[in-house]
Amino acid sequence: MRTSLFKTLTFGSAVALATLAGCKKDNAPAGGQPSGPDSWERSLITLTAAFPDAENTAGNGGTMAYSISLDQAKDPNFELNVFSSGYGLRSQRTARVQGSVNGNFLYNIQYTGNDGGIFNKYRVNGGKDFADTGEEVNTEPILGTAPRWVVAAEGVGIGVYASADITASAAGANADFIDVKSTAKIAILDLDNPQITRQTEFVIPFTAEQTKAGYQIGRIDVPVINAAKTKVFIGCNLTRTDVTKKSTVNTSGNQTWSSGVRELGTATLVVDYPSLANPKLIYADPAISKTNNHSYRTMTQYLGTDGHVYQATATSGSQILRISGSTNEYDNSYNFDLKTALGASNNLSIRAWRYIRDGIAVVLYTEATVDGGFIALVDLTARTATKLQTENQTDIGFSGRSGNTSQGISAITGTLSQYQNIGVAGDYAYVPMTPNGVDGNLYLINWKTKQITKGAKLKNQSGSFYLGAY
């Protein structure tokens, strides 16, 4: 059910929009469980998978979900076909699914289509039984129909959107660049009692010198809240226009510009929490990293148990950077490089990762010039990594290689191009791995012993792949 509230909306810092709560509120979904916070123990692992759209674009048609018991998850004789047995989550394209800490709720904001921007919450009851709580929230007036959002802290969702607008001397080709303005929109979503509690819009605070030099941010993503719950850190796609060149016009008739040489390091947008006030940009030392951190569909930032925020330069870089828990600035004394830790000769790209605790994390990555996807268990404190062995890893996540696939998402058509979440329960991380259209398995990684075991068999179909565990 679509909640149509406004055609236009005037944005202002720290304006509460509780009226954006959607069609209905039902605090007693099927099964009689309350819809508030996830306060009971985990008993299930939910797996999600994407299937092709009507034009047969792999993984672009929507998302199926199915939850299995912990015993089923670890049993290599248990077989799951989520495409024939699962539950279809609401979304015209691949859903951006998030989960609660114990896996008893799934959250989704529908992606594109007539209902793009609608938030839905599901109670996980086992198998294909996902009870829609009916607590819809319309985020579209703020975040548009294809929102970027994540669970930024337990019970708190944050959605973000950014755009950049270049001022030129004229329309069309052969115009001179004058300046550029980047704008950000942010909304806080209460996941326990679904409603938007605060939203804002502002011009991203570059200096005048930086914007006239062509620096801009056209996409932001993966917000995370710090340990003190005073700041939100947001990953940025920082780019630079070559201001010395004239504009051109692309095949769609749009004015375009060449890219300039970037001198600024990896950038993060920071705002106060929960007010969303006082935006600022922080930068890593460019000698350490200039790779962007806004990801694609996977979470790239996590709050460590040591109070620092760890941030991967995914999905094209091999580094994990650190934002200090005491200064809320980049700690340029810290740089974990997966390539160095594994002693790899080729360039590596982190595609997805999950911080577990005490500096231990699981990383999914690709290697330049090599088909496939790989898993590593890393120790961010010792700055070491161990490569873990899986079956079919030479083609995990791919239907084939076209040139150097690990350097661009567009060439990747399988699991690791849209991988969304690595599940964690107790001593284990749960990682579904299936090549595009090929059967695979759920892998269980004991992060304490560094042992990996093959769990449930995952049946696949053409143009499809498993992309998350919750």
C-alpha positions in Angstrom: 0.0 0.0 0.0 1.5 3.3 -1.1 1.5 6.2 1.4 1.2 9.4 -0.6 1.8 12.3 1.6 3.4 15.1 -0.3 4.3 16.1 -3.8 7.0 18.4 -2.5 8.6 18.8 0.9 10.5 21.7 2.4 13.6 20.4 4.2 15.1 21.9 7.3 17.7 20.8 9.8 16.5 18.8 12.7 12.8 18.7 11.7 10.9 15.8 13.0 8.5 14.1 10.6 6.6 11.6 12.7 3.6 12.2 10.3 5.5 10.3 7.6 4.7 7.1 9.4 2.9 5.0 6.8 -0.4 3.3 6.1 -1.0 1.5 9.3 0.6 0.5 12.6 0.2 -3.0 13.9 2.1 -3.8 17.0 0.9 -7.4 17.2 1.8 -9.1 13.9 1.0 -12.7 13.1 2.2 -15.1 15.8 1.4 -12.6 18.6 5.0 -11.3 18.9 5.5 -7.7 19.6 6.9 -5.6 16.9 9.3 -3.5 19.0 13.0 -4.2 19.6 14.6 -7.6 18.9 14.9 -8.7 22.5 14.7 -12.5 22.2 17.3 -15.1 21.4 18.3 -16.0 17.9 17.0 -19.4 16.6 17.1 -18.8 12.8 19.4 -17.6 10.0 17.7 -15.9 7.1 19.2 -16.3 3.6 18.4 -13.9 0.7 18.9 -14.3 -3.0 18.3 -12.2 -6.1 16.8 -13.3 -9.4 16.8 -11.8 -13.0 14.4 -9.1 -14.2 12.1 -9.4 -17.3 15.0 -8.4 -19.5 17.0 -11.3 -18.0 19.5 -9.0 -16.3 21.1 -11.2 -13.6 20.0 -10.5 -10.0 18.0 -7.4 -11.0 14.4 -8.7 -10.6 13.8 -8.8 -6.9 14.7 -10.7 -3.7 13.6 -14.0 -2.1 14.1 -14.9 1.5 14.0 -18.1 3.6 15.0 -18.7 7.2 16.6 -22.0 8.4 17.5 -23.2 11.9 21.1 -23.1 13.2 21.2 -26.9 12.9 20.0 -26.8 9.3 22.5 -24.1 8.5 25.5 -26.2 9.5 24.2 -29.4 7.8 25.8 -30.0 4.4 23.0 -32.6 3.7 20.3 -30.0 4.1 19.2 -28.5 0.8 17.5 -25.1 0.2 16.0 -23.7 -3.0 15.0 -20.2 -2.0 13.6 -19.5 -5.5 11.0 -22.2 -5.3 10.4 -22.2 -1.5 11.1 -18.7 -0.4 9.2 -15.5 0.4 9.3 -12.6 -2.0 10.3 -9.4 -0.3 8.6 -6.2 -1.6 10.8 -4.5 -4.1 10.7 -4.1 -7.8 14.5 -4.5 -8.0 17.0 -6.2 -5.7 16.0 -5.2 -2.1 18.4 -3.5 0.2 17.7 -5.8 3.1 18.8 -5.1 6.7 18.4 -7.3 9.8 18.1 -6.9 13.6 20.9 -8.0 15.8 19.4 -11.5 16.6 17.9 -11.9 13.2 14.3 -11.9 14.3 13.3 -8.9 12.1 14.1 -8.0 8.5 13.9 -4.4 7.3 13.7 -3.2 3.7 13.1 0.1 1.9 11.7 -0.8 -1.5 14.0 0.0 -4.4 12.6 1.8 -7.5 9.1 1.3 -9.0 5.8 2.6 -7.9 6.5 1.8 -4.2 10.1 2.8 -4.3 11.0 4.5 -0.9 8.4 2.5 1.1 9.8 0.9 4.3 8.6 -2.5 5.4 9.3 -4.5 8.5 9.0 -8.3 8.7 8.9 -10.7 11.7 11.0 -13.8 10.9 9.0 -16.9 11.9 10.9 -19.6 10.1 10.9 -21.1 6.6 9.0 -18.8 4.2 6.9 -17.3 7.0 7.8 -13.7 7.2 5.0 -11.7 8.9 4.7 -8.2 7.5 4.1 -6.0 10.5 2.2 -3.4 8.4 4.3 -0.6 9.9 5.0 1.1 6.6 6.9 4.4 6.3 7.1 6.5 3.2 10.7 7.8 2.8 10.3 8.8 -0.8 9.6 12.5 -0.2 13.0 12.7 1.5 15.2 10.0 0.0 13.6 9.4 -3.4 12.5 6.1 -4.9 15.9 4.4 -4.8 17.2 5.2 -1.3 20.6 4.3 0.2 20.1 3.2 3.8 21.4 0.8 6.5 20.9 -0.1 10.1 23.4 2.5 11.6 23.0 1.3 15.1 20.7 -1.3 16.7 17.1 0.0 16.3 18.2 3.0 14.2 18.0 3.1 10.4 19.6 6.1 8.6 18.8 6.8 4.9 20.9 9.2 2.8 20.9 10.8 -0.6 23.4 13.1 -2.4 23.5 14.9 -5.7 25.9 17.4 -7.4 24.9 20.3 -9.7 27.5 22.0 -11.9 27.2 25.6 -12.8 28.6 26.2 -16.3 28.9 29.2 -18.6 26.3 27.8 -21.0 24.3 24.7 -21.7 25.5 21.9 -24.0 28.9 21.4 -25.4 32.0 23.7 -25.2 30.9 25.4 -22.0 33.3 26.5 -19.3 33.1 25.0 -15.7 32.2 27.7 -13.1 31.4 26.0 -9.9 29.7 22.9 -8.4 27.3 22.4 -5.4 26.8 19.1 -3.7 23.7 18.5 -1.6 22.9 15.9 1.0 19.7 14.6 2.5 19.5 12.5 5.6 16.6 10.8 7.5 16.6 8.9 10.8 14.2 6.0 11.0 13.1 4.4 14.3 13.1 0.7 13.5 11.5 -0.4 16.8 8.5 1.9 16.4 8.8 2.6 12.7 8.6 6.3 11.9 10.9 9.0 10.7 12.1 10.9 13.7 14.4 13.5 12.1 15.5 14.7 8.7 17.6 17.4 7.1 19.0 18.8 3.8 22.2 20.8 3.4 24.9 21.8 1.0 27.9 19.5 1.7 30.6 21.8 3.2 33.5 21.9 0.7 35.5 25.0 0.8 35.0 27.5 -2.0 38.5 26.7 -3.3 37.6 23.0 -3.4 34.4 23.4 -5.4 35.9 25.8 -7.9 38.7 23.2 -8.3 35.9 20.7 -9.3 35.4 18.6 -6.2 32.0 17.2 -5.6 30.0 14.3 -4.0 27.2 12.7 -6.0 26.5 9.7 -3.9 26.7 9.0 -0.1 25.9 5.7 1.7 26.5 3.3 4.6 26.1 5.7 7.6 27.2 4.4 11.0 26.8 5.9 14.5 29.8 6.2 16.8 30.2 4.6 20.2 29.3 7.8 22.1 26.2 8.2 19.9 27.2 11.7 19.1 28.2 11.5 15.4 27.1 9.8 12.2 29.9 8.9 9.7 28.7 8.6 6.1 30.8 7.2 3.2 31.3 9.4 0.2 31.8 9.0 -3.6 34.2 11.9 -4.0 35.0 12.9 -7.6 36.6 15.9 -9.3 35.7 17.6 -12.6 38.6 18.7 -14.9 37.9 22.4 -14.8 40.4 23.1 -17.5 38.4 21.2 -20.1 35.2 22.3 -22.0 32.0 20.3 -21.6 30.8 17.7 -24.0 27.3 16.2 -24.6 26.7 12.4 -24.2 24.4 10.2 -26.3 21.5 11.1 -24.1 22.0 14.8 -24.8 23.3 15.6 -21.3 26.1 17.9 -20.6 29.1 16.0 -19.3 32.7 16.8 -18.1 36.0 15.0 -18.0 37.3 13.8 -14.7 40.2 15.7 -13.1 43.2 14.4 -11.1 42.2 13.9 -7.5 44.4 15.2 -4.7 42.1 14.8 -1.7 42.1 11.6 0.3 39.2 9.2 1.1 36.4 11.4 2.4 33.7 10.9 5.1 30.8 13.2 5.8 30.2 13.7 9.5 27.1 15.1 11.2 26.0 15.4 14.8 23.7 12.7 16.2 20.8 12.8 16.7 20.4 16.5 15.6 22.0 15.9 12.1 23.5 19.4 12.5 27.1 20.7 12.0 28.1 18.8 8.8 31.8 18.6 8.0 34.1 16.5 5.8 37.0 14.6 7.1 39.7 13.2 4.9 42.3 10.4 5.1 45.9 11.3 4.3 46.0 11.1 0.5 49.3 9.3 0.8 47.4 6.5 2.5 44.2 6.3 0.6 42.2 8.2 -2.1 39.8 5.3 -2.7 36.1 5.9 -2.0 34.2 4.3 0.8 30.5 4.6 -0.2 30.3 0.9 -1.3 27.6 -0.5 -3.7 25.1 -2.6 -1.7 27.3 -3.8 1.2 28.0 -2.2 4.5 31.6 -0.8 4.6 31.7 0.8 8.0 31.5 -0.9 11.4 31.8 0.3 15.0 34.6 -1.8 16.6 34.5 -3.1 20.1 37.5 -0.8 20.8 35.3 2.3 20.1 36.9 3.1 16.7 35.1 3.0 13.4 36.6 0.7 10.8 36.0 1.6 7.2 36.7 -0.4 4.1 37.6 1.3 0.8 35.1 -1.1 -0.9 34.2 -2.0 -3.5 37.4 -1.3 -5.4 40.1 -0.8 -2.8 42.0 -3.3 -0.5 42.3 -1.1 2.6 40.5 -0.8 5.9 40.9 2.6 7.5 40.2 3.7 11.0 38.3 6.8 12.4 39.4 7.5 16.0 36.8 7.0 18.7 38.3 9.9 20.7 38.9 12.5 18.0 36.2 11.5 15.3 38.9 12.1 12.7 40.9 9.7 10.5 43.7 8.0 12.4 46.3 8.2 9.8 48.7 6.1 11.8 46.4 3.1 11.0 46.2 1.4 7.6 45.2 -2.3 7.1 45.9 -3.4 3.6 44.5 -6.8 2.7 46.9 -7.2 -0.2 49.9 -6.7 2.1 48.4 -8.9 4.8 47.8 -11.8 2.4 51.1 -11.2 0.6 49.3 -11.1 -2.7 51.0 -10.1 -6.0 47.9 -8.9 -7.7 45.7 -6.0 -6.7 42.8 -7.0 -4.4 39.3 -5.4 -4.1 37.2 -5.8 -0.9 33.7 -6.6 -2.1 32.0 -7.1 1.3 33.1 -7.5 4.9 31.8 -7.9 8.4 33.4 -6.8 11.6 32.7 -9.4 14.3 34.4 -8.4 17.5 37.8 -7.8 19.2 39.3 -6.8 15.8 38.3 -9.9 14.0 36.5 -9.6 10.7 35.5 -11.7 7.6 36.3 -10.2 4.2 35.0 -11.2 0.8 37.3 -10.0 -2.0 38.3 -10.4 -5.6 41.8 -10.5 -7.2 42.8 -8.7 -10.4 43.0 -10.8 -13.5 41.5 -13.8 -11.7 37.9 -15.0 -12.0 36.2 -15.6 -8.8 35.7 -14.5 -5.2 37.5 -15.4 -2.1 37.1 -15.3 1.7 39.7 -14.1 4.3 39.5 -13.9 8.1 41.4 -10.9 9.2 42.8 -9.5 12.5 42.6 -5.8 12.4 44.7 -5.3 15.5 47.6 -7.6 14.4 46.9 -6.5 10.8 47.1 -10.1 9.6 44.8 -12.2 7.3 44.2 -15.8 6.6 42.7 -17.0 3.2 40.0 -19.6 3.7 39.2 -22.3 1.2 35.8 -22.9 -0.4 34.6 -24.9 -3.4 34.1 -23.2 -6.8 36.0 -20.2 -5.7 37.4 -19.7 -9.1 33.9 -18.7 -10.3 32.1 -17.7 -7.1 30.1 -14.6 -7.9 30.7 -14.5 -11.6 29.3 -15.7 -14.9 32.5 -15.0 -16.7 35.3 -12.5 -16.8 35.6 -9.6 -19.3 38.9 -8.1 -18.9 39.9 -7.1 -15.4 36.6 -7.8 -13.6 37.9 -7.0 -10.1 38.3 -3.3 -11.1 34.7 -2.5 -12.0 31.3 -3.5 -10.8 29.8 -3.3 -14.3 31.7 -6.4 -15.4 30.6 -8.5 -12.4 27.2 -10.2 -12.7 27.0 -12.4 -9.7 27.1 -12.8 -5.9 29.9 -10.4 -5.1 28.6 -7.6 -7.2 25.5 -7.2 -5.0 26.6 -9.0 -1.8 24.8 -7.4 1.1 25.3 -9.1 4.4 27.4 -11.7 6.3 25.5 -13.1 9.2 27.0 -13.5 12.7 25.7 -15.7 15.5 27.8 -16.7 18.5 31.2 -18.0 17.4 30.2 -18.3 13.7 30.0 -16.1 10.6 27.5 -17.3 8.0 28.5 -16.7 4.4 26.3 -17.9 1.4 28.5 -18.4 -1.7 27.0 -19.3 -5.1 28.3 -18.6 -8.6 25.7 -16.9 -10.8 23.3 -19.7 -11.8 25.4 -22.4 -10.1 24.7 -24.3 -6.9 26.8 -23.4 -3.9 26.8 -23.7 -0.1 26.4 -21.7 3.1 29.8 -21.6 4.7 30.3 -21.4 8.5 33.4 -19.7 9.8 34.4 -20.1 13.4 36.1 -16.7 13.9 37.8 -18.0 17.1 39.4 -21.1 15.7 39.7 -19.8 12.1 38.1 -23.0 10.8 35.7 -22.9 7.8 33.1 -25.7 7.2 30.6 -26.3 4.4 27.0 -26.0 5.6 23.6 -26.2 3.8 23.6 -26.8 0.1 22.1 -23.8 -1.8 20.2 -24.7 -5.0 20.4 -22.0 -7.7 18.9 -21.0 -11.0 19.9 -19.1 -14.1 20.7 -15.4 -13.6 20.4 -15.7 -9.8 22.6 -15.9 -6.7 22.5 -15.8 -2.9 23.6 -12.5 -1.5 23.0 -12.3 2.2 22.7 -14.0 5.6 20.9 -12.4 8.6 
